[in-house]
Amino acid sequence: METSRLRLVGAIYKGSPDDTIPFLIQTFGRLPEVKHTQSVARQVQYASGTRDKDYIHFLGVEVDRIECIPAGFMAWEIDDDIWSIFEPRSGKDELTWQEKLTWRWLDQSVPGKPCGEFTARCPDEWNNAAPSLREFRIVSNGYIGAPLDDAIDIADYSPSWPQMYIEMQERIKNLLGPDIALRIEHYGSTSIPGMPAKPIIDILVEIPSFEEARKRAIPAFNSPENEYWYYKDHMCFILRDRTTGIRTHHIHMAPAGHRLWDGLAFRDYLRTHPTDAARYVDLKRDLARRCQGDREGYTDAKGSFVREITDRALRGDIPG
């Protein structure tokens, strides 16, 4: 097999894992400065460490070759066994670090687009109190430049939604296998008969662990219409229509006992309590009008209602 080579140009953050948002906002805003030839380019984020004093986060965009690194950015070149870092110095791009690496897992199923996680010794100034040999895991793998449509539209219930779930359920089983996809559930509003909803099929997959699931799930869904994100302790894949960019599925993956599984209690309660289901519909329609284009704001604003119903369902506090 030919040598794999992943080249990323971006920025690095060292600090608390809870304080990465300003870094990400600033870096995403600067990614257009990175020279690349693809109309749709892959963005990848790597993270290492868990404690405040040893956390490292890198966000970069994939390039064909390393040249003209923007000020304040660096380039990573990762091949079969070497990790190299380049930085702009004195008007030119210089090699500033090179070490052998060990792949924890590596996927080469997309020609010229290797994807994986690795262990390597990193520059001493990155380490603080942590050992110099570090594991780098992928926390996002997606694409920029693709057509996107993230409007918040509440559609009338469609009888096609259960079938869309069944078709994706079978696809997930085939892609991941029964040892990774231990259990698959349709949840969220599209799983509640008669419920108007954003026409996106929410799916929850029980996995044995994030470490085992990532190395199979990320390559399985690695294509320009899909995104992968890791939110502290929750994996999510956003699947889109290839032509329009419209979201079609959200696939959430978490081990048994994770708080996401409480969503099944919310689903089952609203399936059998039409009065509260009607309250939820009214709330969603109102928020969709007020939060157009702000998906996070829309989700946050629903939070108190979702918690109210979920807590009631988990307690068994069912009104007569």
Secondary structure, DSSP 8 states (H G I E B T S, - for coil): ----EEEEEEEEEES-GGG-HHHHHHHHHHGGGS----SSEEEEEEEE-SSGGG-EEEEEEE-SS-----TT-EEEEEESSEEEEEEEETTEEEEEEEEEEEEEEEE--STT--EEEEEEE--GGGTTTS-SEEEEEEEEEEEESS--B-----B---THHHHHHHHHHHHHHHHH-TTT--EEEEESGGGSTT--B-S-EEEEEE-S-HHHHHHHHHHHT-STTEEEEE-SS-EEEEEE-TTT-BEEEEEEEE-TT-GGGGHHHHHHHHHH-HHHHHHHHHHHHHHHHHSTT-HHHHHHHTHHHHHHHHHHHHHT----
